[in-house]
Amino acid sequence: MPQVHLAPTSVARARLDQTGAATYSFDLRWELGELDAGTAKWLHVGSLGATLAPGAAVVRRLVAEVDCPVSYDPNCRPSLMGPDVLQQVQELVALSDVVKLSAEDAEFLHPGLPHAELAARWLALGPTLVVVTLGADGADAWTPEGHLHVDVPDGAPVVDTVGAGDAFMSGLLWSLLEDGQDVRAALHTASQVARRTCERPGADPPWSL
């Protein structure tokens, strides 16, 4: 059988502490060609692919051109992001309908700024929903109508937080797009999805709740 030689791909390494909290290191090797969202019902972008060359310009152009709702998760990696990352993040926020970030992201982007003030600034840029996840303290959300908070649902002990943020985001978007839930119900669903993901090792979100 002939050998197939594939180009190297990016690698992310996660290390867990005794509480299941993760820290990451990255070996990035990637090229991103031109993208076409086609007839997508929703476009989600985030993390390093939205702020690092060579892909950042392609992602921003795609976000600016699509004719569907856009969601964005900065998912900041401070060791890999340059000094202009705040401007890049805010440009994408301004083009998005839904934005989710963690408390750690918020502190990195706007040190010391209360989450409510950050959300007010970002809502003024254009989104209709800004969510800040707080780990074991749940999540806060802001819309033009006001503030919402959801607690983390009860469940089994936390063993692994890898993928919790992405699981929360997927649950939120599924609820808003497919299930027709309102924002508070969608936040509860997102919290449940993230909670179930943290109950088992590996980035292994649930198929159903």
Protein Blocks (a to p, Z undefined) as FASTA:
>chain_A
ZZddddddddddddddfkopacdddddddddddddekjafbdcdehjllmpcfklmmmmm
mmmmpccdddddfkpafklpcfklmmmmmmmmmmpmbdcddfklmmmmmghiafklmmmm
mmmnopabdcddehjnopadddfkbccddddddddddfbfghklmmmmmmmmmmmmmnop
afklmmmmmmmmmmmmmmpgcjdddfbZZ
